[in-house]
Amino acid sequence: MAQTQIQAAREGRLTAEMERVAERENRDPEFVREQVADGQAVIPANVNHDALDAMVIGREFATKVNANIGNSETTSDLETELEKLHTAVHYGADTVMDLGTGSDLDEIREAHVEHSPVPLGTVPLYEAVKQAGSPEDITKDLLLEIVEKQAEQGVDYMTIHAGILAEHLPLTDGRKTGIVSRGGSIMAKWMEENGEQNPFYQVFPEICEIFAAHDVTFSLGDSLRPGCLADACDEAQYAELDTLGELTRVGWDHGVQVMVEGPGHVPMHKVAENVERQQEVCDGAPFYVLGPLVTDIAPGYDHITSAIGAAMAARAGAAMLCYVTPKEHLGLPEEEDVRDGLAAYRIAAHAGDVGNERPGARDWDDALSEARYEFDWREQFDLALDPDRARSFHDQTLPGDNYKEARFCSMCGAEFCSMRIDQDAREDGEMKAIEGKERTDLESSPAAEVNRPPVGTHESGELPPMADHDHTDPLEETGDD
């Protein structure tokens, strides 16, 4: 039987995936191996996912971003789901979670594995509810059957809601928003109706055996995460976190890679506390956070409220951020919402890496700043996180090619452009000229691939092209996995 990444790393063996990760992160392969061996990083890479371009998630590496996709009862065709995958990868998702709850789940999941160059995650509990008909009718055998099937199909990581226990449920009674995790609410209902302990917790060792056979990575679900600021850091959240720490160690004992999911709504002054506590309780296992949203007042703008917290979490040591779109709490996002959500989170991830002084991370910023000062508009567009958006905004008011050579934009105009005034003063006076200094060479930058342009971090040429039509069906907004 093939070894998992963590088993190989513990034995001192460098896998092809570790070598590829080292190349993408510009790190020593031996350092990658040590991080995986110690459980401080994961390389989600199911042995059955042939299209995968291996990547790493860990606090010592560039911060990663996940995008959620998936069908519903009203949007369930294969072509649309592959478009969603393409859109997510095109706009820079490092991983994609298929949280579908509609029809043809197996066909869609297998197509995603066939085409996706990024790791694919799932939440098997959703399919279990669909097959059982209601949460209380789920059986332990059904859970194991679905987990094994999805592992055989090539899923790289799965959210397993094993940390919410029967004794935790009374701790949620005083909350403003109760249990907001979809998976958490399903498990709570199952325990209430059946009078037993969480079935995922009961069969956790068996799940570990399945994961070890296919090298599936655990993403331990935070079923009791806060759904509003008032519930953040309460007894229920932290009681579950202690259980997640226990389960992390069980997974490691079985030779399985583990990352841990984190809270959704946290005030700014407690974001770092959440990251630091998780790192301590879970012995440094990678922390995968949704948001966190730092205020509850901005429906329609929650990609912003959450990106603020996401940047702070990345700075504090979170390894991967799950994006939030402007439609969070309101409805299913469309393509433009996905674009905005991924842009916000790529900014948060990059800002965290710059703040943590990752090698070369700021080179991208420096290169763009140099192009901006020199009025090299084309280079500035090419270096932008979203080149099409930057070019479009500029050309709304100054569309002509001649304006690509202009020493001003429409905000200040020629007369009041500060950079033009500064350059002229340096030419006419005694101030030392800035123009002509050696520009940052991104080709030789030590930064990881995610901290250099272009927007997408993976080659998506193998994906089917996005269909040429006027509408795009919505992506499933499921921050509540």
Secondary structure, DSSP 8 states (H G I E B T S, - for coil): ----HHHHHHTT---HHHHHHHHHHT--HHHHHHHHHTTSEE----TT-TT-----EETTS--EEEEEE--BTTB--HHHHHHHHHHHHHTT-SEEEE---SS-HHHHHHHHHHH-SS-EEE-HHHHHHHHHSSGGG--HHHHHHHHHHHHHHT--EEEE--S--GGGGGGGTT-SS----HHHHHHHHHHHHH-S--HHHHTHHHHHHHHHHHT-EEEE--TT--SSGGGTT-HHHHHHHHHHHHHHHHHHHTT--EEEEE-SB--GGGHHHHHHHHHHHTTT--EEEE--BS-SS-TT-HHHHHHHHHHHHHHHT--EEE---TTTTTS---HHHHHHHHHHHHHHHHHHHHHTT-TTTTHHHHHHHHHHHTT-HHHHHHHSSSHHHHHHHHHTT--SGGGGS-S--TTTHHHH-HHHHHHHHHHHSSS---TTS----GGG--S-GGGSSSS-SS--TTS-----SS--------S--
